[in-house]
Amino acid sequence: MLTSSKSIYHKLKWRLLPVFRAQRMDRFFQSMRPRPGSKILDVGGLPALNGVPGLWNNHMTTYEITLLNLPGSFDKL
């Protein structure tokens, strides 16, 4: 039963992840209101995760985006 619950959890997680990411981006743009050309540092950000596009994919030409991660921080993903 536990394995089935984990499987359902992971299916839901990957289906809902893009929705939650879009909401997070909306909140960021509403609160920060960056101007075109702004430099943005995303600490812990990923270009993509298991096929789900990264948060900044649609904004790479509008802003100067830097993703900062510690070496090895995503080895277990």
PDB file of N, H, CA, C and O in Angstrom:
ATOM      1  N   MET A   1       0.822  -1.192   0.000  1.00  0.00           N
ATOM      2  CA  MET A   1       0.000   0.000   0.000  1.00  0.00           C
ATOM      3  C   MET A   1       0.870   1.261   0.000  1.00  0.00           C
ATOM      4  O   MET A   1       0.550   2.236  -0.680  1.00  0.00           O
ATOM      5  N   LEU A   2       1.955   1.242   0.752  1.00  0.00           N
ATOM      6  H   LEU A   2       2.215   0.450   1.304  1.00  0.00           H
ATOM      7  CA  LEU A   2       2.838   2.397   0.828  1.00  0.00           C
ATOM      8  C   LEU A   2       3.440   2.714  -0.537  1.00  0.00           C
ATOM      9  O   LEU A   2       3.548   3.882  -0.912  1.00  0.00           O
ATOM     10  N   THR A   3       3.835   1.676  -1.284  1.00  0.00           N
ATOM     11  H   THR A   3       3.747   0.727  -0.980  1.00  0.00           H
ATOM     12  CA  THR A   3       4.414   1.893  -2.605  1.00  0.00           C
ATOM     13  C   THR A   3       3.399   2.539  -3.536  1.00  0.00           C
ATOM     14  O   THR A   3       3.755   3.419  -4.320  1.00  0.00           O
ATOM     15  N   SER A   4       2.159   2.123  -3.462  1.00  0.00           N
ATOM     16  H   SER A   4       1.871   1.408  -2.825  1.00  0.00           H
ATOM     17  CA  SER A   4       1.100   2.701  -4.280  1.00  0.00           C
ATOM     18  C   SER A   4       0.886   4.170  -3.931  1.00  0.00           C
ATOM     19  O   SER A   4       0.704   4.995  -4.827  1.00  0.00           O
ATOM     20  N   SER A   5       0.905   4.502  -2.664  1.00  0.00           N
ATOM     21  H   SER A   5       1.052   3.832  -1.936  1.00  0.00           H
ATOM     22  CA  SER A   5       0.746   5.890  -2.224  1.00  0.00           C
ATOM     23  C   SER A   5       1.894   6.754  -2.713  1.00  0.00           C
ATOM     24  O   SER A   5       1.684   7.890  -3.139  1.00  0.00           O
ATOM     25  N   LYS A   6       3.113   6.218  -2.654  1.00  0.00           N
ATOM     26  H   LYS A   6       3.284   5.295  -2.308  1.00  0.00           H
ATOM     27  CA  LYS A   6       4.283   6.960  -3.143  1.00  0.00           C
ATOM     28  C   LYS A   6       4.166   7.211  -4.639  1.00  0.00           C
ATOM     29  O   LYS A   6       4.498   8.295  -5.119  1.00  0.00           O
ATOM     30  N   SER A   7       3.699   6.222  -5.364  1.00  0.00           N
ATOM     31  H   SER A   7       3.430   5.342  -4.974  1.00  0.00           H
ATOM     32  CA  SER A   7       3.556   6.343  -6.806  1.00  0.00           C
ATOM     33  C   SER A   7       2.525   7.416  -7.160  1.00  0.00           C
ATOM     34  O   SER A   7       2.759   8.233  -8.050  1.00  0.00           O
ATOM     35  N   ILE A   8       1.404   7.414  -6.474  1.00  0.00           N
ATOM     36  H   ILE A   8       1.214   6.750  -5.751  1.00  0.00           H
ATOM     37  CA  ILE A   8       0.369   8.422  -6.706  1.00  0.00           C
ATOM     38  C   ILE A   8       0.900   9.808  -6.371  1.00  0.00           C
ATOM     39  O   ILE A   8       0.666  10.768  -7.105  1.00  0.00           O
ATOM     40  N   TYR A   9       1.623   9.903  -5.249  1.00  0.00           N
ATOM     41  H   TYR A   9       1.814   9.122  -4.654  1.00  0.00           H
ATOM     42  CA  TYR A   9       2.214  11.179  -4.844  1.00  0.00           C
ATOM     43  C   TYR A   9       3.122  11.734  -5.943  1.00  0.00           C
ATOM     44  O   TYR A   9       3.023  12.905  -6.308  1.00  0.00           O
ATOM     45  N   HIS A  10       4.005  10.884  -6.462  1.00  0.00           N
ATOM     46  H   HIS A  10       4.086   9.933  -6.165  1.00  0.00           H
ATOM     47  CA  HIS A  10       4.962  11.342  -7.478  1.00  0.00           C
ATOM     48  C   HIS A  10       4.255  11.728  -8.774  1.00  0.00           C
ATOM     49  O   HIS A  10       4.652  12.695  -9.424  1.00  0.00           O
ATOM     50  N   LYS A  11       3.224  10.995  -9.159  1.00  0.00           N
ATOM     51  H   LYS A  11       2.902  10.209  -8.631  1.00  0.00           H
ATOM     52  CA  LYS A  11       2.476  11.354 -10.367  1.00  0.00           C
ATOM     53  C   LYS A  11       1.809  12.712 -10.197  1.00  0.00           C
ATOM     54  O   LYS A  11       1.868  13.554 -11.093  1.00  0.00           O
ATOM     55  N   LEU A  12       1.175  12.923  -9.048  1.00  0.00           N
ATOM     56  H   LEU A  12       1.127  12.239  -8.320  1.00  0.00           H
ATOM     57  CA  LEU A  12       0.534  14.207  -8.789  1.00  0.00           C
ATOM     58  C   LEU A  12       1.549  15.343  -8.710  1.00  0.00           C
ATOM     59  O   LEU A  12       1.328  16.433  -9.237  1.00  0.00           O
ATOM     60  N   LYS A  13       2.659  15.065  -8.044  1.00  0.00           N
ATOM     61  H   LYS A  13       2.839  14.179  -7.616  1.00  0.00           H
ATOM     62  CA  LYS A  13       3.698  16.075  -7.874  1.00  0.00           C
ATOM     63  C   LYS A  13       4.183  16.587  -9.224  1.00  0.00           C
ATOM     64  O   LYS A  13       4.263  17.799  -9.423  1.00  0.00           O
ATOM     65  N   TRP A  14       4.508  15.695 -10.156  1.00  0.00           N
ATOM     66  H   TRP A  14       4.443  14.711  -9.994  1.00  0.00           H
ATOM     67  CA  TRP A  14       5.050  16.115 -11.446  1.00  0.00           C
ATOM     68  C   TRP A  14       3.971  16.721 -12.338  1.00  0.00           C
ATOM     69  O   TRP A  14       4.280  17.496 -13.243  1.00  0.00           O
ATOM     70  N   ARG A  15       2.715  16.377 -12.091  1.00  0.00           N
ATOM     71  H   ARG A  15       2.464  15.747 -11.356  1.00  0.00           H
ATOM     72  CA  ARG A  15       1.630  16.985 -12.874  1.00  0.00           C
ATOM     73  C   ARG A  15       1.340  18.406 -12.382  1.00  0.00           C
ATOM     74  O   ARG A  15       1.025  19.288 -13.181  1.00  0.00           O
ATOM     75  N   LEU A  16       1.445  18.626 -11.066  1.00  0.00           N
ATOM     76  H   LEU A  16       1.701  17.910 -10.417  1.00  0.00           H
ATOM     77  CA  LEU A  16       1.115  19.926 -10.481  1.00  0.00           C
ATOM     78  C   LEU A  16       2.294  20.890 -10.421  1.00  0.00           C
ATOM     79  O   LEU A  16       2.097  22.095 -10.264  1.00  0.00           O
ATOM     80  N   LEU A  17       3.501  20.383 -10.543  1.00  0.00           N
ATOM     81  H   LEU A  17       3.661  19.404 -10.671  1.00  0.00           H
ATOM     82  CA  LEU A  17       4.691  21.218 -10.431  1.00  0.00           C
ATOM     83  C   LEU A  17       4.660  22.437 -11.367  1.00  0.00           C
ATOM     84  O   LEU A  17       4.959  23.542 -10.916  1.00  0.00           O
ATOM     85  N   PRO A  18       4.312  22.277 -12.648  1.00  0.00           N
ATOM     86  CA  PRO A  18       4.272  23.460 -13.513  1.00  0.00           C
ATOM     87  C   PRO A  18       3.260  24.515 -13.043  1.00  0.00           C
ATOM     88  O   PRO A  18       3.491  25.713 -13.208  1.00  0.00           O
ATOM     89  N   VAL A  19       2.163  24.078 -12.469  1.00  0.00           N
ATOM     90  H   VAL A  19       1.975  23.105 -12.335  1.00  0.00           H
ATOM     91  CA  VAL A  19       1.148  25.014 -11.960  1.00  0.00           C
ATOM     92  C   VAL A  19       1.716  25.821 -10.800  1.00  0.00           C
ATOM     93  O   VAL A  19       1.582  27.044 -10.764  1.00  0.00           O
ATOM     94  N   PHE A  20       2.347  25.137  -9.855  1.00  0.00           N
ATOM     95  H   PHE A  20       2.456  24.143  -9.884  1.00  0.00           H
ATOM     96  CA  PHE A  20       2.925  25.823  -8.702  1.00  0.00           C
ATOM     97  C   PHE A  20       4.067  26.750  -9.115  1.00  0.00           C
ATOM     98  O   PHE A  20       4.227  27.836  -8.558  1.00  0.00           O
ATOM     99  N   ARG A  21       4.857  26.314 -10.091  1.00  0.00           N
ATOM    100  H   ARG A  21       4.728  25.432 -10.543  1.00  0.00           H
ATOM    101  CA  ARG A  21       5.951  27.169 -10.575  1.00  0.00           C
ATOM    102  C   ARG A  21       5.404  28.426 -11.226  1.00  0.00           C
ATOM    103  O   ARG A  21       5.945  29.513 -11.020  1.00  0.00           O
ATOM    104  N   ALA A  22       4.345  28.299 -12.005  1.00  0.00           N
ATOM    105  H   ALA A  22       3.905  27.417 -12.172  1.00  0.00           H
ATOM    106  CA  ALA A  22       3.734  29.471 -12.658  1.00  0.00           C
ATOM    107  C   ALA A  22       3.194  30.444 -11.608  1.00  0.00           C
ATOM    108  O   ALA A  22       3.351  31.657 -11.752  1.00  0.00           O
ATOM    109  N   GLN A  23       2.567  29.928 -10.566  1.00  0.00           N
ATOM    110  H   GLN A  23       2.440  28.943 -10.449  1.00  0.00           H
ATOM    111  CA  GLN A  23       2.060  30.786  -9.493  1.00  0.00           C
ATOM    112  C   GLN A  23       3.206  31.498  -8.786  1.00  0.00           C
ATOM    113  O   GLN A  23       3.089  32.674  -8.441  1.00  0.00           O
ATOM    114  N   ARG A  24       4.299  30.799  -8.572  1.00  0.00           N
ATOM    115  H   ARG A  24       4.394  29.844  -8.853  1.00  0.00           H
ATOM    116  CA  ARG A  24       5.469  31.399  -7.920  1.00  0.00           C
ATOM    117  C   ARG A  24       6.048  32.524  -8.770  1.00  0.00           C
ATOM    118  O   ARG A  24       6.440  33.566  -8.245  1.00  0.00           O
ATOM    119  N   MET A  25       6.100  32.312 -10.082  1.00  0.00           N
ATOM    120  H   MET A  25       5.781  31.465 -10.508  1.00  0.00           H
ATOM    121  CA  MET A  25       6.613  33.360 -10.968  1.00  0.00           C
ATOM    122  C   MET A  25       5.682  34.570 -10.970  1.00  0.00           C
ATOM    123  O   MET A  25       6.148  35.709 -10.959  1.00  0.00           O
ATOM    124  N   ASP A  26       4.376  34.334 -10.985  1.00  0.00           N
ATOM    125  H   ASP A  26       3.997  33.409 -10.994  1.00  0.00           H
ATOM    126  CA  ASP A  26       3.421  35.448 -10.935  1.00  0.00           C
ATOM    127  C   ASP A  26       3.621  36.282  -9.672  1.00  0.00           C
ATOM    128  O   ASP A  26       3.621  37.512  -9.726  1.00  0.00           O
ATOM    129  N   ARG A  27       3.791  35.608  -8.536  1.00  0.00           N
ATOM    130  H   ARG A  27       3.791  34.609  -8.492  1.00  0.00           H
ATOM    131  CA  ARG A  27       4.012  36.335  -7.275  1.00  0.00           C
ATOM    132  C   ARG A  27       5.313  37.126  -7.319  1.00  0.00           C
ATOM    133  O   ARG A  27       5.368  38.259  -6.841  1.00  0.00           O
ATOM    134  N   PHE A  28       6.356  36.534  -7.889  1.00  0.00           N
ATOM    135  H   PHE A  28       6.311  35.614  -8.277  1.00  0.00           H
ATOM    136  CA  PHE A  28       7.641  37.221  -7.993  1.00  0.00           C
ATOM    137  C   PHE A  28       7.493  38.503  -8.813  1.00  0.00           C
ATOM    138  O   PHE A  28       7.921  39.572  -8.378  1.00  0.00           O
ATOM    139  N   PHE A  29       6.890  38.398  -9.996  1.00  0.00           N
ATOM    140  H   PHE A  29       6.542  37.530 -10.350  1.00  0.00           H
ATOM    141  CA  PHE A  29       6.763  39.564 -10.867  1.00  0.00           C
ATOM    142  C   PHE A  29       5.835  40.616 -10.280  1.00  0.00           C
ATOM    143  O   PHE A  29       6.067  41.808 -10.484  1.00  0.00           O
ATOM    144  N   GLN A  30       4.796  40.218  -9.561  1.00  0.00           N
ATOM    145  H   GLN A  30       4.608  39.250  -9.396  1.00  0.00           H
ATOM    146  CA  GLN A  30       3.902  41.182  -8.929  1.00  0.00           C
ATOM    147  C   GLN A  30       4.590  41.937  -7.798  1.00  0.00           C
ATOM    148  O   GLN A  30       4.381  43.139  -7.632  1.00  0.00           O
ATOM    149  N   SER A  31       5.395  41.244  -7.034  1.00  0.00           N
ATOM    150  H   SER A  31       5.564  40.268  -7.169  1.00  0.00           H
ATOM    151  CA  SER A  31       6.026  41.901  -5.879  1.00  0.00           C
ATOM    152  C   SER A  31       7.316  42.632  -6.234  1.00  0.00           C
ATOM    153  O   SER A  31       7.575  43.707  -5.692  1.00  0.00           O
ATOM    154  N   MET A  32       8.122  42.085  -7.119  1.00  0.00           N
ATOM    155  H   MET A  32       7.912  41.212  -7.559  1.00  0.00           H
ATOM    156  CA  MET A  32       9.426  42.678  -7.431  1.00  0.00           C
ATOM    157  C   MET A  32       9.390  43.643  -8.617  1.00  0.00           C
ATOM    158  O   MET A  32      10.171  44.593  -8.654  1.00  0.00           O
ATOM    159  N   ARG A  33       8.525  43.424  -9.559  1.00  0.00           N
ATOM    160  H   ARG A  33       7.890  42.652  -9.529  1.00  0.00           H
ATOM    161  CA  ARG A  33       8.375  44.262 -10.757  1.00  0.00           C
ATOM    162  C   ARG A  33       9.718  44.590 -11.423  1.00  0.00           C
ATOM    163  O   ARG A  33      10.063  45.760 -11.586  1.00  0.00           O
ATOM    164  N   PRO A  34      10.470  43.557 -11.805  1.00  0.00           N
ATOM    165  CA  PRO A  34      11.768  43.828 -12.436  1.00  0.00           C
ATOM    166  C   PRO A  34      11.598  44.474 -13.807  1.00  0.00           C
ATOM    167  O   PRO A  34      10.664  44.162 -14.545  1.00  0.00           O
ATOM    168  N   ARG A  35      12.501  45.364 -14.128  1.00  0.00           N
ATOM    169  H   ARG A  35      13.260  45.618 -13.529  1.00  0.00           H
ATOM    170  CA  ARG A  35      12.495  46.025 -15.431  1.00  0.00           C
ATOM    171  C   ARG A  35      13.241  45.147 -16.431  1.00  0.00           C
ATOM    172  O   ARG A  35      14.123  44.381 -16.044  1.00  0.00           O
ATOM    173  N   PRO A  36      12.894  45.252 -17.718  1.00  0.00           N
ATOM    174  CA  PRO A  36      13.660  44.514 -18.728  1.00  0.00           C
ATOM    175  C   PRO A  36      15.148  44.852 -18.601  1.00  0.00           C
ATOM    176  O   PRO A  36      15.525  46.011 -18.431  1.00  0.00           O
ATOM    177  N   GLY A  37      15.974  43.821 -18.686  1.00  0.00           N
ATOM    178  H   GLY A  37      15.667  42.879 -18.824  1.00  0.00           H
ATOM    179  CA  GLY A  37      17.413  43.999 -18.546  1.00  0.00           C
ATOM    180  C   GLY A  37      17.914  43.846 -17.120  1.00  0.00           C
ATOM    181  O   GLY A  37      19.122  43.848 -16.885  1.00  0.00           O
ATOM    182  N   SER A  38      16.996  43.712 -16.160  1.00  0.00           N
ATOM    183  H   SER A  38      16.014  43.711 -16.351  1.00  0.00           H
ATOM    184  CA  SER A  38      17.405  43.537 -14.756  1.00  0.00           C
ATOM    185  C   SER A  38      18.228  42.270 -14.593  1.00  0.00           C
ATOM    186  O   SER A  38      18.019  41.280 -15.295  1.00  0.00           O
ATOM    187  N   LYS A  39      19.170  42.318 -13.652  1.00  0.00           N
ATOM    188  H   LYS A  39      19.339  43.122 -13.082  1.00  0.00           H
ATOM    189  CA  LYS A  39      19.958  41.143 -13.304  1.00  0.00           C
ATOM    190  C   LYS A  39      19.256  40.442 -12.151  1.00  0.00           C
ATOM    191  O   LYS A  39      18.949  41.063 -11.133  1.00  0.00           O
ATOM    192  N   ILE A  40      19.002  39.141 -12.312  1.00  0.00           N
ATOM    193  H   ILE A  40      19.252  38.637 -13.138  1.00  0.00           H
ATOM    194  CA  ILE A  40      18.291  38.364 -11.298  1.00  0.00           C
ATOM    195  C   ILE A  40      19.153  37.180 -10.903  1.00  0.00           C
ATOM    196  O   ILE A  40      19.616  36.424 -11.758  1.00  0.00           O
ATOM    197  N   LEU A  41      19.368  37.021  -9.598  1.00  0.00           N
ATOM    198  H   LEU A  41      18.992  37.635  -8.904  1.00  0.00           H
ATOM    199  CA  LEU A  41      20.120  35.891  -9.058  1.00  0.00           C
ATOM    200  C   LEU A  41      19.130  34.923  -8.430  1.00  0.00           C
ATOM    201  O   LEU A  41      18.434  35.274  -7.477  1.00  0.00           O
ATOM    202  N   ASP A  42      19.063  33.716  -8.955  1.00  0.00           N
ATOM    203  H   ASP A  42      19.628  33.431  -9.730  1.00  0.00           H
ATOM    204  CA  ASP A  42      18.178  32.666  -8.436  1.00  0.00           C
ATOM    205  C   ASP A  42      19.038  31.658  -7.692  1.00  0.00           C
ATOM    206  O   ASP A  42      19.708  30.830  -8.309  1.00  0.00           O
ATOM    207  N   VAL A  43      19.019  31.728  -6.378  1.00  0.00           N
ATOM    208  H   VAL A  43      18.474  32.400  -5.877  1.00  0.00           H
ATOM    209  CA  VAL A  43      19.813  30.819  -5.552  1.00  0.00           C
ATOM    210  C   VAL A  43      19.044  29.512  -5.398  1.00  0.00           C
ATOM    211  O   VAL A  43      17.940  29.484  -4.855  1.00  0.00           O
ATOM    212  N   GLY A  44      19.644  28.434  -5.884  1.00  0.00           N
ATOM    213  H   GLY A  44      20.541  28.457  -6.325  1.00  0.00           H
ATOM    214  CA  GLY A  44      18.998  27.123  -5.816  1.00  0.00           C
ATOM    215  C   GLY A  44      18.110  26.828  -7.008  1.00  0.00           C
ATOM    216  O   GLY A  44      17.376  25.840  -7.002  1.00  0.00           O
ATOM    217  N   GLY A  45      18.164  27.667  -8.030  1.00  0.00           N
ATOM    218  H   GLY A  45      18.760  28.470  -8.035  1.00  0.00           H
ATOM    219  CA  GLY A  45      17.326  27.465  -9.205  1.00  0.00           C
ATOM    220  C   GLY A  45      17.913  26.422 -10.147  1.00  0.00           C
ATOM    221  O   GLY A  45      19.121  26.185 -10.160  1.00  0.00           O
ATOM    222  N   LEU A  46      17.047  25.812 -10.927  1.00  0.00           N
ATOM    223  H   LEU A  46      16.066  26.005 -10.917  1.00  0.00           H
ATOM    224  CA  LEU A  46      17.468  24.805 -11.903  1.00  0.00           C
ATOM    225  C   LEU A  46      16.993  25.209 -13.296  1.00  0.00           C
ATOM    226  O   LEU A  46      15.923  25.801 -13.435  1.00  0.00           O
ATOM    227  N   PRO A  47      17.777  24.895 -14.331  1.00  0.00           N
ATOM    228  CA  PRO A  47      17.304  25.173 -15.683  1.00  0.00           C
ATOM    229  C   PRO A  47      16.108  24.301 -16.059  1.00  0.00           C
ATOM    230  O   PRO A  47      15.251  24.725 -16.834  1.00  0.00           O
ATOM    231  N   ALA A  48      16.046  23.087 -15.517  1.00  0.00           N
ATOM    232  H   ALA A  48      16.742  22.742 -14.888  1.00  0.00           H
ATOM    233  CA  ALA A  48      14.917  22.171 -15.737  1.00  0.00           C
ATOM    234  C   ALA A  48      15.003  21.073 -14.677  1.00  0.00           C
ATOM    235  O   ALA A  48      16.062  20.841 -14.093  1.00  0.00           O
ATOM    236  N   LEU A  49      13.889  20.409 -14.438  1.00  0.00           N
ATOM    237  H   LEU A  49      13.029  20.597 -14.912  1.00  0.00           H
ATOM    238  CA  LEU A  49      13.858  19.345 -13.436  1.00  0.00           C
ATOM    239  C   LEU A  49      12.956  18.235 -13.952  1.00  0.00           C
ATOM    240  O   LEU A  49      11.742  18.415 -14.057  1.00  0.00           O
ATOM    241  N   ASN A  50      13.542  17.094 -14.272  1.00  0.00           N
ATOM    242  H   ASN A  50      14.527  16.948 -14.186  1.00  0.00           H
ATOM    243  CA  ASN A  50      12.794  15.936 -14.780  1.00  0.00           C
ATOM    244  C   ASN A  50      11.873  16.309 -15.936  1.00  0.00           C
ATOM    245  O   ASN A  50      10.725  15.867 -15.987  1.00  0.00           O
ATOM    246  N   GLY A  51      12.368  17.110 -16.848  1.00  0.00           N
ATOM    247  H   GLY A  51      13.301  17.469 -16.806  1.00  0.00           H
ATOM    248  CA  GLY A  51      11.588  17.479 -18.020  1.00  0.00           C
ATOM    249  C   GLY A  51      10.662  18.670 -17.833  1.00  0.00           C
ATOM    250  O   GLY A  51      10.077  19.157 -18.800  1.00  0.00           O
ATOM    251  N   VAL A  52      10.522  19.146 -16.595  1.00  0.00           N
ATOM    252  H   VAL A  52      10.998  18.750 -15.809  1.00  0.00           H
ATOM    253  CA  VAL A  52       9.694  20.327 -16.350  1.00  0.00           C
ATOM    254  C   VAL A  52      10.579  21.547 -16.560  1.00  0.00           C
ATOM    255  O   VAL A  52      11.608  21.683 -15.897  1.00  0.00           O
ATOM    256  N   PRO A  53      10.190  22.449 -17.485  1.00  0.00           N
ATOM    257  CA  PRO A  53      11.041  23.615 -17.758  1.00  0.00           C
ATOM    258  C   PRO A  53      11.299  24.444 -16.508  1.00  0.00           C
ATOM    259  O   PRO A  53      10.458  24.521 -15.613  1.00  0.00           O
ATOM    260  N   GLY A  54      12.459  25.054 -16.462  1.00  0.00           N
ATOM    261  H   GLY A  54      13.142  24.992 -17.189  1.00  0.00           H
ATOM    262  CA  GLY A  54      12.812  25.911 -15.339  1.00  0.00           C
ATOM    263  C   GLY A  54      11.933  27.155 -15.277  1.00  0.00           C
ATOM    264  O   GLY A  54      11.240  27.493 -16.237  1.00  0.00           O
ATOM    265  N   LEU A  55      11.975  27.822 -14.144  1.00  0.00           N
ATOM    266  H   LEU A  55      12.538  27.547 -13.364  1.00  0.00           H
ATOM    267  CA  LEU A  55      11.151  29.009 -13.927  1.00  0.00           C
ATOM    268  C   LEU A  55      11.439  30.120 -14.922  1.00  0.00           C
ATOM    269  O   LEU A  55      10.544  30.892 -15.267  1.00  0.00           O
ATOM    270  N   TRP A  56      12.659  30.206 -15.379  1.00  0.00           N
ATOM    271  H   TRP A  56      13.386  29.580 -15.098  1.00  0.00           H
ATOM    272  CA  TRP A  56      13.082  31.355 -16.177  1.00  0.00           C
ATOM    273  C   TRP A  56      13.048  31.108 -17.681  1.00  0.00           C
ATOM    274  O   TRP A  56      13.410  32.007 -18.439  1.00  0.00           O
ATOM    275  N   ASN A  57      12.636  29.946 -18.144  1.00  0.00           N
ATOM    276  H   ASN A  57      12.342  29.216 -17.528  1.00  0.00           H
ATOM    277  CA  ASN A  57      12.696  29.620 -19.574  1.00  0.00           C
ATOM    278  C   ASN A  57      12.080  30.689 -20.463  1.00  0.00           C
ATOM    279  O   ASN A  57      12.635  30.996 -21.518  1.00  0.00           O
ATOM    280  N   ASN A  58      10.967  31.254 -20.075  1.00  0.00           N
ATOM    281  H   ASN A  58      10.516  31.004 -19.218  1.00  0.00           H
ATOM    282  CA  ASN A  58      10.291  32.248 -20.913  1.00  0.00           C
ATOM    283  C   ASN A  58      10.813  33.667 -20.706  1.00  0.00           C
ATOM    284  O   ASN A  58      10.301  34.611 -21.307  1.00  0.00           O
ATOM    285  N   HIS A  59      11.825  33.819 -19.862  1.00  0.00           N
ATOM    286  H   HIS A  59      12.241  33.052 -19.373  1.00  0.00           H
ATOM    287  CA  HIS A  59      12.287  35.166 -19.505  1.00  0.00           C
ATOM    288  C   HIS A  59      13.780  35.385 -19.753  1.00  0.00           C
ATOM    289  O   HIS A  59      14.317  36.433 -19.395  1.00  0.00           O
ATOM    290  N   MET A  60      14.446  34.418 -20.356  1.00  0.00           N
ATOM    291  H   MET A  60      14.010  33.567 -20.647  1.00  0.00           H
ATOM    292  CA  MET A  60      15.903  34.499 -20.511  1.00  0.00           C
ATOM    293  C   MET A  60      16.335  35.661 -21.402  1.00  0.00           C
ATOM    294  O   MET A  60      17.433  36.186 -21.220  1.00  0.00           O
ATOM    295  N   THR A  61      15.514  36.075 -22.350  1.00  0.00           N
ATOM    296  H   THR A  61      14.621  35.649 -22.498  1.00  0.00           H
ATOM    297  CA  THR A  61      15.915  37.178 -23.228  1.00  0.00           C
ATOM    298  C   THR A  61      15.552  38.541 -22.637  1.00  0.00           C
ATOM    299  O   THR A  61      16.086  39.563 -23.070  1.00  0.00           O
ATOM    300  N   THR A  62      14.652  38.565 -21.656  1.00  0.00           N
ATOM    301  H   THR A  62      14.218  37.735 -21.305  1.00  0.00           H
ATOM    302  CA  THR A  62      14.210  39.820 -21.055  1.00  0.00           C
ATOM    303  C   THR A  62      15.103  40.242 -19.897  1.00  0.00           C
ATOM    304  O   THR A  62      15.306  41.435 -19.669  1.00  0.00           O
ATOM    305  N   TYR A  63      15.635  39.269 -19.165  1.00  0.00           N
ATOM    306  H   TYR A  63      15.470  38.301 -19.350  1.00  0.00           H
ATOM    307  CA  TYR A  63      16.432  39.543 -17.960  1.00  0.00           C
ATOM    308  C   TYR A  63      17.767  38.812 -18.038  1.00  0.00           C
ATOM    309  O   TYR A  63      17.925  37.854 -18.795  1.00  0.00           O
ATOM    310  N   GLU A  64      18.718  39.277 -17.246  1.00  0.00           N
ATOM    311  H   GLU A  64      18.590  40.055 -16.630  1.00  0.00           H
ATOM    312  CA  GLU A  64      20.000  38.573 -17.109  1.00  0.00           C
ATOM    313  C   GLU A  64      19.873  37.652 -15.900  1.00  0.00           C
ATOM    314  O   GLU A  64      19.967  38.105 -14.759  1.00  0.00           O
ATOM    315  N   ILE A  65      19.661  36.370 -16.146  1.00  0.00           N
ATOM    316  H   ILE A  65      19.584  36.003 -17.072  1.00  0.00           H
ATOM    317  CA  ILE A  65      19.394  35.402 -15.087  1.00  0.00           C
ATOM    318  C   ILE A  65      20.668  34.628 -14.757  1.00  0.00           C
ATOM    319  O   ILE A  65      21.345  34.124 -15.652  1.00  0.00           O
ATOM    320  N   THR A  66      20.985  34.537 -13.480  1.00  0.00           N
ATOM    321  H   THR A  66      20.435  34.947 -12.752  1.00  0.00           H
ATOM    322  CA  THR A  66      22.086  33.710 -13.007  1.00  0.00           C
ATOM    323  C   THR A  66      21.521  32.706 -12.012  1.00  0.00           C
ATOM    324  O   THR A  66      20.871  33.090 -11.040  1.00  0.00           O
ATOM    325  N   LEU A  67      21.769  31.413 -12.255  1.00  0.00           N
ATOM    326  H   LEU A  67      22.297  31.101 -13.045  1.00  0.00           H
ATOM    327  CA  LEU A  67      21.369  30.359 -11.325  1.00  0.00           C
ATOM    328  C   LEU A  67      22.591  29.986 -10.500  1.00  0.00           C
ATOM    329  O   LEU A  67      23.645  29.676 -11.055  1.00  0.00           O
ATOM    330  N   LEU A  68      22.456  30.014  -9.186  1.00  0.00           N
ATOM    331  H   LEU A  68      21.600  30.265  -8.736  1.00  0.00           H
ATOM    332  CA  LEU A  68      23.570  29.726  -8.288  1.00  0.00           C
ATOM    333  C   LEU A  68      23.224  28.507  -7.431  1.00  0.00           C
ATOM    334  O   LEU A  68      22.214  28.493  -6.727  1.00  0.00           O
ATOM    335  N   ASN A  69      24.074  27.495  -7.505  1.00  0.00           N
ATOM    336  H   ASN A  69      24.894  27.507  -8.077  1.00  0.00           H
ATOM    337  CA  ASN A  69      23.877  26.272  -6.720  1.00  0.00           C
ATOM    338  C   ASN A  69      25.222  25.806  -6.165  1.00  0.00           C
ATOM    339  O   ASN A  69      26.266  26.023  -6.780  1.00  0.00           O
ATOM    340  N   LEU A  70      25.185  25.177  -5.023  1.00  0.00           N
ATOM    341  H   LEU A  70      24.337  25.001  -4.523  1.00  0.00           H
ATOM    342  CA  LEU A  70      26.401  24.590  -4.462  1.00  0.00           C
ATOM    343  C   LEU A  70      26.742  23.313  -5.199  1.00  0.00           C
ATOM    344  O   LEU A  70      25.838  22.570  -5.582  1.00  0.00           O
ATOM    345  N   PRO A  71      28.038  23.032  -5.412  1.00  0.00           N
ATOM    346  CA  PRO A  71      28.410  21.792  -6.097  1.00  0.00           C
ATOM    347  C   PRO A  71      27.847  20.576  -5.364  1.00  0.00           C
ATOM    348  O   PRO A  71      27.980  20.449  -4.146  1.00  0.00           O
ATOM    349  N   GLY A  72      27.216  19.686  -6.131  1.00  0.00           N
ATOM    350  H   GLY A  72      27.108  19.789  -7.120  1.00  0.00           H
ATOM    351  CA  GLY A  72      26.681  18.446  -5.557  1.00  0.00           C
ATOM    352  C   GLY A  72      25.321  18.594  -4.903  1.00  0.00           C
ATOM    353  O   GLY A  72      24.779  17.608  -4.404  1.00  0.00           O
ATOM    354  N   SER A  73      24.749  19.793  -4.887  1.00  0.00           N
ATOM    355  H   SER A  73      25.189  20.594  -5.292  1.00  0.00           H
ATOM    356  CA  SER A  73      23.494  20.003  -4.158  1.00  0.00           C
ATOM    357  C   SER A  73      22.309  19.274  -4.777  1.00  0.00           C
ATOM    358  O   SER A  73      21.306  19.049  -4.099  1.00  0.00           O
ATOM    359  N   PHE A  74      22.404  18.901  -6.049  1.00  0.00           N
ATOM    360  H   PHE A  74      23.219  19.084  -6.599  1.00  0.00           H
ATOM    361  CA  PHE A  74      21.290  18.222  -6.701  1.00  0.00           C
ATOM    362  C   PHE A  74      21.656  16.806  -7.155  1.00  0.00           C
ATOM    363  O   PHE A  74      20.990  16.237  -8.020  1.00  0.00           O
ATOM    364  N   ASP A  75      22.710  16.243  -6.573  1.00  0.00           N
ATOM    365  H   ASP A  75      23.251  16.705  -5.870  1.00  0.00           H
ATOM    366  CA  ASP A  75      23.140  14.900  -6.968  1.00  0.00           C
ATOM    367  C   ASP A  75      22.078  13.839  -6.705  1.00  0.00           C
ATOM    368  O   ASP A  75      22.034  12.831  -7.410  1.00  0.00           O
ATOM    369  N   LYS A  76      21.225  14.043  -5.710  1.00  0.00           N
ATOM    370  H   LYS A  76      21.261  14.862  -5.138  1.00  0.00           H
ATOM    371  CA  LYS A  76      20.267  13.008  -5.322  1.00  0.00           C
ATOM    372  C   LYS A  76      18.899  13.200  -5.988  1.00  0.00           C
ATOM    373  O   LYS A  76      17.972  12.450  -5.685  1.00  0.00           O
ATOM    374  N   LEU A  77      18.746  14.171  -6.876  1.00  0.00           N
ATOM    375  H   LEU A  77      19.500  14.781  -7.123  1.00  0.00           H
ATOM    376  CA  LEU A  77      17.452  14.389  -7.549  1.00  0.00           C
ATOM    377  C   LEU A  77      17.188  13.349  -8.582  1.00  0.00           C
ATOM    378  O   LEU A  77      16.147  13.383  -9.239  1.00  0.00           O
TER     379      LEU A  77
END
